[in-house]
Amino acid sequence: MKVLLDEDGPHLLRNELPEHEVVTVAYAGWAGVRNGTLIGLATDAGFEVFLTCDRNLPHQQNIPALGLTVIVLAVPDTRMQSIRPLVADLRATLAANPQPGTLTVTGTWRVT
């Protein structure tokens, strides 16, 4: 699966998902681009999943209208040590081949 990792996610997360093509926003050349525009660019570039730690994103975007799957990592911070316990759930979510326009929240940190 082609996954775009948002700027708020640690780049090391790419190493935890070797079975997927994970590209960071910075590597794609889209650093600083706002979410609405960013998601449009990602869809046009053929990304299937947008992976973020932004717990507010579901309230800012119309997820069903997007052309890709959104996965929010609900963690207290964006350090790898906080995210690593969610990797198995993240892999399972990606393996289930989620449909475009769906939202999955992985983790137990309160999503605002």
C-alpha positions as CSV (number, residue, x, y, z in Angstrom):
1,M,0.0,0.0,0.0
2,K,1.2,3.5,-0.7
3,V,1.1,5.5,2.5
4,L,1.8,9.2,3.1
5,L,3.2,9.9,6.6
6,D,2.2,13.3,7.8
7,E,4.8,15.8,9.1
8,D,3.8,15.1,12.7
9,G,4.8,11.5,12.5
10,P,8.3,10.3,13.1
11,H,10.3,9.4,10.0
12,L,11.5,6.2,11.8
13,L,7.9,4.8,11.5
14,R,8.7,4.1,7.9
15,N,11.1,1.3,9.1
16,E,8.3,-0.3,11.0
17,L,6.2,-0.8,7.8
18,P,8.6,-2.4,5.3
19,E,5.8,-4.2,3.5
20,H,4.3,-0.8,2.4
21,E,5.6,2.1,0.4
22,V,5.7,4.8,3.1
23,V,6.7,8.3,2.0
24,T,7.0,11.3,4.4
25,V,5.4,14.6,3.6
26,A,8.8,16.2,3.7
27,Y,10.3,13.7,1.2
28,A,7.4,14.2,-1.1
29,G,8.3,17.9,-1.1
30,W,5.0,19.0,0.6
31,A,6.4,20.2,3.9
32,G,4.2,23.0,5.3
33,V,1.2,22.3,3.0
34,R,-2.1,22.5,4.9
35,N,-4.1,19.3,5.3
36,G,-6.9,20.0,2.8
37,T,-4.4,20.7,0.0
38,L,-2.0,18.0,1.2
39,I,-4.7,15.3,1.0
40,G,-5.6,16.5,-2.5
41,L,-2.0,16.2,-3.6
42,A,-1.7,12.8,-2.0
43,T,-4.8,11.5,-3.8
44,D,-3.6,12.9,-7.1
45,A,-0.2,11.2,-6.5
46,G,-1.8,7.8,-6.0
47,F,-1.4,7.5,-2.2
48,E,-4.0,5.2,-0.7
49,V,-3.5,6.0,3.0
50,F,-2.8,9.2,4.9
51,L,-1.2,8.4,8.3
52,T,-1.2,11.1,10.9
53,C,-0.9,11.8,14.6
54,D,-3.3,14.8,14.3
55,R,-6.2,13.9,16.5
56,N,-8.1,17.0,15.2
57,L,-8.0,16.0,11.6
58,P,-11.3,14.0,11.7
59,H,-13.1,17.2,12.8
60,Q,-11.4,19.4,10.1
61,Q,-11.9,17.2,7.1
62,N,-14.9,15.4,5.5
63,I,-13.3,12.0,5.6
64,P,-15.9,10.1,3.5
65,A,-15.4,12.6,0.7
66,L,-11.6,12.1,0.6
67,G,-10.1,9.8,-2.0
68,L,-8.0,7.9,0.5
69,T,-8.0,6.2,3.9
70,V,-7.1,8.2,6.9
71,I,-5.4,6.5,9.9
72,V,-5.0,8.6,13.1
73,L,-2.4,7.4,15.6
74,A,-4.0,8.4,19.0
75,V,-0.8,8.9,21.0
76,P,0.1,11.4,23.7
77,D,3.2,12.6,21.7
78,T,4.9,11.7,18.4
79,R,8.0,10.0,19.8
80,M,8.7,6.5,18.4
81,Q,8.5,5.0,21.9
82,S,4.9,6.2,22.1
83,I,4.0,5.0,18.7
84,R,5.8,1.6,18.6
85,P,3.2,-0.2,20.7
86,L,0.6,0.6,18.0
87,V,2.6,-0.8,15.1
88,A,1.0,-4.2,15.2
89,D,-2.5,-2.7,15.1
90,L,-1.4,-0.3,12.3
91,R,-0.1,-3.3,10.3
92,A,-3.3,-5.1,10.8
93,T,-5.3,-2.1,9.7
94,L,-3.3,-1.8,6.5
95,A,-3.4,-5.5,5.9
96,A,-7.3,-5.3,6.0
97,N,-7.1,-3.1,2.9
98,P,-9.2,-0.2,4.2
99,Q,-11.5,1.5,1.8
100,P,-11.0,5.1,0.6
101,G,-13.0,7.6,2.6
102,T,-12.7,5.7,5.9
103,L,-11.2,6.7,9.2
104,T,-9.4,4.4,11.6
105,V,-8.2,5.6,15.0
106,T,-5.4,3.4,16.4
107,G,-4.5,3.9,20.1
108,T,-6.3,4.8,23.2
109,W,-5.2,8.3,23.7
110,R,-8.3,10.5,23.8
111,V,-9.2,11.8,20.3
112,T,-10.5,15.4,20.8
